[in-house]
Amino acid sequence: MGTFSIWHWLIVLAVILLLFGGRGKVSQLMGDFGKGLKSFKKAIKEETPEEEPKAIDAEKRIDVEKKTESQSRT
């Protein structure tokens, strides 16, 4: 059968068609990939809360716990 089977040649043919099989297909694919990546980064940025409010909440919680401990001792 030789070095390559029919499946190897079909995969090579598919890759060649994908890369050179039309006008602007590679640039169109990369443009779509870039748009998807940009929207993904935007969504991640919108969902990620800032760290500072969590730190402030933790400080307030510690202050409240200290006050309740001092009140329960008296």
Wavefront OBJ file of the C-alpha trace (Angstrom):
o trace
v 0.000 0.000 0.000
v 2.879 2.379 0.305
v 3.617 4.964 2.908
v 0.246 6.686 3.024
v -3.178 5.109 3.099
v -6.263 6.592 1.507
v -7.209 8.230 4.822
v -3.907 10.099 4.964
v -4.444 11.440 1.460
v -8.022 12.469 2.283
v -6.846 14.389 5.345
v -4.120 16.120 3.321
v -6.669 16.985 0.637
v -9.080 18.376 3.248
v -6.356 20.571 4.744
v -5.338 21.868 1.317
v -8.953 22.634 0.439
v -9.438 24.407 3.749
v -6.356 26.561 3.301
v -6.526 27.272 -0.427
v -10.035 26.248 -1.405
v -11.550 29.636 -1.751
v -10.951 33.312 -1.785
v -10.387 34.677 1.708
v -11.402 31.584 3.658
v -8.379 31.650 5.939
v -8.713 35.366 6.650
v -12.443 34.913 7.221
v -11.829 32.056 9.657
v -9.196 34.033 11.542
v -11.481 37.068 11.654
v -14.268 34.971 13.129
v -11.812 33.508 15.637
v -10.678 37.002 16.644
v -14.247 38.199 17.102
v -15.051 35.173 19.235
v -11.965 35.701 21.370
v -12.794 39.376 21.830
v -16.362 38.630 22.931
v -15.091 35.902 25.274
v -12.667 38.329 26.947
v -15.439 40.917 27.253
v -17.780 38.412 28.903
v -15.096 37.270 31.339
v -14.295 40.867 32.246
v -17.968 41.657 32.884
v -18.509 38.566 35.065
v -15.383 38.946 37.193
v -16.126 41.070 40.281
v -13.527 43.410 41.617
v -11.464 42.168 44.539
v -11.634 45.379 46.587
v -15.301 45.152 47.671
v -14.689 41.620 48.958
v -11.839 42.890 51.099
v -13.991 45.679 52.482
v -16.795 43.235 53.285
v -14.324 41.003 55.102
v -13.060 43.939 57.187
v -16.610 44.916 58.120
v -17.398 41.323 59.070
v -14.338 41.196 61.353
v -15.338 44.483 63.003
v -18.875 43.206 63.610
v -17.545 39.945 65.065
v -15.262 41.856 67.434
v -18.158 44.037 68.587
v -20.412 41.065 69.221
v -17.660 39.282 71.163
v -17.048 42.319 73.348
v -20.785 42.746 73.969
v -21.248 39.085 74.861
v -18.424 39.263 77.420
v -20.006 42.125 79.336
l 1 2 3 4 5 6 7 8 9 10 11 12 13 14 15 16 17 18 19 20 21 22 23 24 25 26 27 28 29 30 31 32 33 34 35 36 37 38 39 40 41 42 43 44 45 46 47 48 49 50 51 52 53 54 55 56 57 58 59 60 61 62 63 64 65 66 67 68 69 70 71 72 73 74
